[in-house]
Amino acid sequence: MTRVRFAPSPTGSLHVGNALSAVANRAFGDWLLLRIDDTDPARNVPGGEEELLGDLEWLGLAWDEGPVRQSERRARHIEAAEGLGERFDGITLLREDGTPTYHLASVVDDVDFGITHVLRGNDHRPNEALHRRLFEALGAQPPEFVHHGLILGEDGKKLAKRAPGATVGSLREAGIPAEAVRRYLEELGIPKHDVHYDLPRIRRLAIEAIGALPDDELAARVGAPRELVPALRGARDLNEAREYAQAILEPPPAVATESPETLERFRELLEAGGDPHELVRELKAVGGNLRALRLALTGAERGPELWAVIAALPREEALRRVDAALR
């Protein structure tokens, strides 16, 4: 059995590079340990663990054991250090206050949980030789080490956490569906070399994900009635879908129309019971001002397909909005 671990520090929302490690470990391993590397109090952020756990759950990532907090295993780490001393190969294992450093805690935990493969970013590659020696000094067989490429920003350096879309939390706030983020990370797989962050790709995947969501699921995520779903399908993200829903559900402020003849013709067609698709085609055929109709119905110049807006609005409400614009 392949036993792997994902071991983030509780520093807040997951960087997409860390999320890549999480997804890669889940795909690679038969058994996954979630370990919280919180041995350095200076790096820990209040609420940071809850935030990263929320990110993992949002991405749909399940683990088999954990979360195990290194801070709760301090006695075990100190016990393991007794046979090695406070320093090993010139590296500090125990700080002056007696707390274990990252190197000691990480290797001891990997030994105790039977980790067979350590899969992590290339920035950890310099630690491999030391960790191998620590495993051997503890009388354990070193695991296989697999290092993957990092996600880089436009400047060619490791993607900064403050860059647009660089954290899972920022992608969620931007309305990107979890399925799109997960699929992007799965497409990267275990990259041998560094890769440039492709936020436009994630945005394209977001459109596909929204299009693929079942009607009930899309309505629930947007917080809109199910009958509005056809009007939400063309949204680029869930935030835009919410804006579409709001434009349909909330009557726009009445603005005098510049094309009363279009609204009058729309009124006639709607009262005659015309199909929304056919209705829009008919208005186009006679050179109708569809922009004026959209403004009358939603108060916005752009938004979902016009036929979908007409289909989503109760007939009486659509007529009321058109009459308000005509007045």
C-alpha positions as CSV (number, residue, x, y, z in Angstrom):
1,M,0.0,0.0,0.0
2,T,1.2,3.5,-0.9
3,R,1.0,5.6,2.2
4,V,1.4,9.4,1.6
5,R,0.9,12.5,3.6
6,F,-0.1,16.1,2.9
7,A,1.5,18.4,5.6
8,P,0.5,22.1,5.3
9,S,1.4,24.7,7.9
10,P,-1.7,26.6,9.4
11,T,-0.9,29.9,7.6
12,G,-4.4,30.6,6.2
13,S,-6.0,29.7,2.9
14,L,-4.1,27.2,0.8
15,H,-1.7,28.5,-1.9
16,V,-2.5,26.9,-5.2
17,G,0.9,25.3,-5.1
18,N,0.1,23.6,-1.8
19,A,-3.3,22.6,-3.2
20,L,-1.4,21.0,-6.2
21,S,0.6,18.9,-3.6
22,A,-2.7,17.9,-1.9
23,V,-4.4,16.8,-5.1
24,A,-1.2,15.0,-6.3
25,N,-0.9,13.1,-3.0
26,R,-4.5,12.1,-3.1
27,A,-4.2,10.8,-6.6
28,F,-0.9,9.0,-6.0
29,G,-1.5,7.4,-2.6
30,D,-3.7,4.6,-1.5
31,W,-3.8,6.0,2.0
32,L,-3.5,9.7,2.9
33,L,-2.6,11.3,6.2
34,L,-3.4,15.0,6.7
35,R,-0.8,16.4,9.0
36,I,-0.7,20.0,10.3
37,D,2.9,21.2,10.5
38,D,2.6,23.7,13.3
39,T,6.0,23.4,15.0
40,D,6.8,27.0,14.2
41,P,4.5,29.3,16.3
42,A,5.8,32.4,14.5
43,R,4.3,31.2,11.2
44,N,0.9,29.9,12.6
45,V,-2.0,32.2,11.9
46,P,-5.1,32.3,14.2
47,G,-7.8,30.4,12.4
48,G,-5.3,29.2,9.8
49,E,-6.0,25.5,10.3
50,E,-9.8,26.0,10.0
51,E,-9.3,27.9,6.8
52,L,-7.1,25.3,5.1
53,L,-9.4,22.5,6.2
54,G,-12.3,24.4,4.7
55,D,-10.3,24.8,1.4
56,L,-9.6,21.0,1.3
57,E,-13.2,20.1,1.9
58,W,-14.3,22.7,-0.7
59,L,-12.0,21.0,-3.2
60,G,-13.6,17.6,-2.4
61,L,-10.3,16.2,-1.0
62,A,-10.8,13.4,1.6
63,W,-8.1,12.0,3.8
64,D,-7.8,8.7,5.6
65,E,-6.4,9.9,8.9
66,G,-6.0,13.2,10.6
67,P,-5.7,16.0,11.0
68,V,-2.7,15.1,13.1
69,R,-1.1,18.2,14.7
70,Q,2.7,18.1,15.2
71,S,2.3,20.3,18.2
72,E,0.4,17.5,20.0
73,R,3.2,15.0,19.3
74,R,6.0,17.1,20.9
75,A,6.8,14.5,23.6
76,R,7.4,11.9,20.9
77,H,9.6,14.2,18.9
78,I,11.7,15.0,22.0
79,E,12.0,11.3,22.9
80,A,13.3,10.5,19.4
81,A,15.9,13.3,19.7
82,E,17.4,11.8,22.8
83,G,19.3,9.3,20.8
84,L,20.4,11.9,18.3
85,G,21.3,14.9,20.3
86,E,20.1,18.5,19.9
87,R,22.1,18.8,16.6
88,F,22.5,16.4,13.8
89,D,24.8,16.9,10.8
90,G,25.1,20.5,11.9
91,I,21.3,21.0,11.8
92,T,19.4,22.0,15.0
93,L,16.8,19.4,16.0
94,L,15.7,21.0,19.2
95,R,15.4,24.7,19.8
96,E,16.7,26.4,22.9
97,D,13.2,26.2,24.4
98,G,13.2,22.4,23.8
99,T,10.7,22.4,21.0
100,P,11.4,20.3,17.9
101,T,12.3,21.8,14.6
102,Y,10.6,21.0,11.3
103,H,13.3,18.5,10.2
104,L,13.0,16.4,13.4
105,A,9.2,16.5,13.7
106,S,8.7,15.7,10.0
107,V,10.9,12.7,9.9
108,V,9.7,11.2,13.2
109,D,6.1,11.6,12.1
110,D,6.8,10.0,8.7
111,V,8.4,7.0,10.5
112,D,5.6,6.6,13.0
113,F,2.8,6.8,10.4
114,G,4.6,4.4,8.0
115,I,4.8,6.9,5.1
116,T,6.2,5.1,2.1
117,H,6.3,8.1,-0.4
118,V,7.0,11.7,0.3
119,L,5.5,13.8,-2.5
120,R,6.1,17.5,-2.2
121,G,7.3,20.6,-4.1
122,N,10.8,21.2,-5.6
123,D,11.5,23.8,-2.9
124,H,11.9,20.8,-0.4
125,R,14.4,19.0,-2.6
126,P,17.4,20.4,-0.6
127,N,16.0,18.7,2.5
128,E,16.0,15.2,1.0
129,A,19.6,14.2,1.8
130,L,19.3,15.3,5.5
131,H,16.0,13.6,5.9
132,R,17.3,10.4,4.5
133,R,20.1,10.4,7.0
134,L,17.7,11.2,9.8
135,F,15.5,8.2,8.8
136,E,18.6,6.0,8.9
137,A,19.7,7.4,12.2
138,L,16.3,6.5,13.6
139,G,16.7,3.0,12.3
140,A,14.0,3.4,9.6
141,Q,13.9,2.8,5.9
142,P,13.7,6.2,4.1
143,P,10.6,6.6,2.0
144,E,10.7,7.3,-1.8
145,F,11.0,11.0,-2.4
146,V,9.1,12.5,-5.3
147,H,9.4,16.3,-5.9
148,H,7.1,18.2,-8.3
149,G,7.5,21.5,-10.1
150,L,6.3,24.7,-8.5
151,I,3.6,27.0,-9.8
152,L,5.2,30.3,-11.0
153,G,3.8,33.8,-11.5
154,E,4.2,36.0,-14.5
155,D,7.6,37.1,-13.3
156,G,8.9,33.5,-13.4
157,K,9.3,33.3,-9.7
158,K,7.2,31.2,-7.3
159,L,3.6,32.5,-7.4
160,A,3.2,35.1,-4.7
161,K,0.3,34.4,-2.3
162,R,-1.0,37.9,-2.9
163,A,-1.2,37.4,-6.7
164,P,-4.7,37.2,-8.2
165,G,-6.2,33.8,-7.7
166,A,-3.1,32.5,-5.9
167,T,-5.1,31.0,-3.0
168,V,-8.0,28.6,-2.9
169,G,-9.9,31.1,-0.8
170,S,-9.5,33.9,-3.4
171,L,-10.7,31.6,-6.2
172,R,-13.8,30.7,-4.2
173,E,-14.5,34.3,-3.5
174,A,-14.2,35.1,-7.2
175,G,-17.0,32.6,-7.8
176,I,-14.9,29.9,-9.4
177,P,-16.5,26.5,-8.9
178,A,-14.5,24.0,-6.9
179,E,-14.8,21.5,-9.8
180,A,-12.8,24.0,-12.1
181,V,-10.0,24.4,-9.6
182,R,-9.8,20.7,-8.9
183,R,-9.7,19.9,-12.6
184,Y,-7.0,22.4,-13.3
185,L,-4.8,20.9,-10.6
186,E,-5.5,17.4,-11.8
187,E,-4.5,18.4,-15.3
188,L,-1.1,19.5,-13.9
189,G,-0.7,16.1,-12.3
190,I,2.8,15.7,-10.8
191,P,4.8,18.2,-13.0
192,K,8.4,17.4,-13.3
193,H,9.2,21.0,-14.1
194,D,7.9,24.3,-12.8
195,V,4.7,25.6,-14.5
196,H,3.4,29.1,-15.1
197,Y,0.0,29.7,-13.4
198,D,-2.8,29.7,-16.0
199,L,-5.7,31.6,-14.4
200,P,-7.4,32.0,-17.8
201,R,-7.5,28.2,-18.1
202,I,-9.2,28.0,-14.7
203,R,-11.7,30.6,-15.9
204,R,-12.5,28.6,-19.0
205,L,-12.9,25.5,-16.8
206,A,-15.3,27.5,-14.6
207,I,-17.6,28.1,-17.5
208,E,-17.6,24.4,-18.4
209,A,-18.2,23.5,-14.7
210,I,-21.2,25.8,-14.5
211,G,-22.6,24.3,-17.7
212,A,-22.2,20.8,-16.3
213,L,-23.8,21.3,-12.9
214,P,-27.2,19.7,-12.5
215,D,-30.1,22.2,-12.4
216,D,-30.8,21.8,-8.7
217,E,-27.1,22.1,-7.8
218,L,-26.5,25.2,-9.8
219,A,-29.7,26.8,-8.3
220,A,-28.5,26.0,-4.8
221,R,-25.0,27.4,-5.3
222,V,-26.4,30.6,-6.7
223,G,-29.2,30.8,-4.2
224,A,-31.8,31.2,-7.0
225,P,-35.1,29.5,-7.9
226,R,-34.7,26.4,-10.2
227,E,-36.7,28.1,-13.0
228,L,-33.9,30.6,-13.4
229,V,-31.3,28.0,-14.2
230,P,-31.4,28.4,-18.0
231,A,-30.5,32.0,-17.6
232,L,-27.5,31.2,-15.4
233,R,-25.8,28.7,-17.7
234,G,-23.9,31.3,-19.7
235,A,-22.3,32.9,-16.6
236,R,-18.5,32.9,-16.4
237,D,-18.5,32.3,-12.7
238,L,-20.9,31.9,-9.8
239,N,-20.7,35.5,-8.8
240,E,-21.8,36.5,-12.3
241,A,-24.6,33.9,-12.1
242,R,-25.8,35.6,-8.9
243,E,-25.8,38.9,-10.7
244,Y,-27.9,37.4,-13.5
245,A,-30.3,36.0,-11.0
246,Q,-30.6,39.3,-9.1
247,A,-31.2,41.2,-12.4
248,I,-34.2,38.9,-13.2
249,L,-35.6,38.6,-9.6
250,E,-35.4,42.3,-8.7
251,P,-37.4,44.8,-10.8
252,P,-35.1,47.3,-12.5
253,P,-35.6,51.1,-12.0
254,A,-38.0,52.3,-14.6
255,V,-36.1,54.2,-17.4
256,A,-37.8,55.7,-20.5
257,T,-37.1,53.5,-23.5
258,E,-35.5,54.8,-26.6
259,S,-37.3,52.2,-28.8
260,P,-40.9,52.0,-27.8
261,E,-41.8,50.2,-31.0
262,T,-39.6,47.3,-30.0
263,L,-41.2,47.0,-26.6
264,E,-44.7,47.3,-28.1
265,R,-44.0,44.5,-30.5
266,F,-42.5,42.4,-27.7
267,R,-45.7,43.0,-25.7
268,E,-47.8,41.8,-28.6
269,L,-45.7,38.7,-29.1
270,L,-45.6,37.8,-25.4
271,E,-49.4,38.2,-25.0
272,A,-49.9,36.0,-28.0
273,G,-48.0,33.3,-26.1
274,G,-44.9,33.2,-28.2
275,D,-42.0,30.8,-27.4
276,P,-39.1,32.9,-25.9
277,H,-36.6,31.7,-28.6
278,E,-39.1,32.4,-31.4
279,L,-39.9,35.8,-29.8
280,V,-36.3,36.9,-29.9
281,R,-35.8,35.7,-33.4
282,E,-38.9,37.6,-34.5
283,L,-37.7,40.8,-32.9
284,K,-34.3,40.4,-34.6
285,A,-35.9,39.8,-38.0
286,V,-37.7,43.2,-37.8
287,G,-34.6,45.0,-36.6
288,G,-35.8,45.4,-33.0
289,N,-33.6,47.0,-30.4
290,L,-32.8,44.0,-28.2
291,R,-30.6,46.2,-26.0
292,A,-33.6,48.4,-25.1
293,L,-35.7,45.3,-24.3
294,R,-32.9,43.9,-22.1
295,L,-32.7,47.2,-20.2
296,A,-36.4,47.2,-19.7
297,L,-36.5,43.6,-18.4
298,T,-33.3,43.6,-16.3
299,G,-31.9,47.2,-16.0
300,A,-28.6,46.0,-17.4
301,E,-27.0,46.2,-20.9
302,R,-25.5,42.7,-20.7
303,G,-26.3,39.5,-19.0
304,P,-27.8,36.1,-19.7
305,E,-29.3,35.1,-23.0
306,L,-32.3,37.3,-23.6
307,W,-34.6,34.3,-24.4
308,A,-33.6,32.8,-21.0
309,V,-34.5,36.0,-19.2
310,I,-37.9,36.0,-20.9
311,A,-38.4,32.3,-20.1
312,A,-37.5,32.9,-16.4
313,L,-39.8,35.9,-15.9
314,P,-43.5,35.3,-15.2
315,R,-45.4,36.7,-18.1
316,E,-47.2,39.3,-16.0
317,E,-44.0,40.5,-14.5
318,A,-42.3,40.8,-17.9
319,L,-45.3,42.8,-19.1
320,R,-45.3,45.0,-16.0
321,R,-41.6,45.8,-16.6
322,V,-42.1,46.7,-20.2
323,D,-45.1,48.9,-19.4
324,A,-43.0,50.7,-16.8
325,A,-40.3,51.4,-19.4
326,L,-43.0,52.6,-21.9
327,R,-44.4,55.0,-19.4
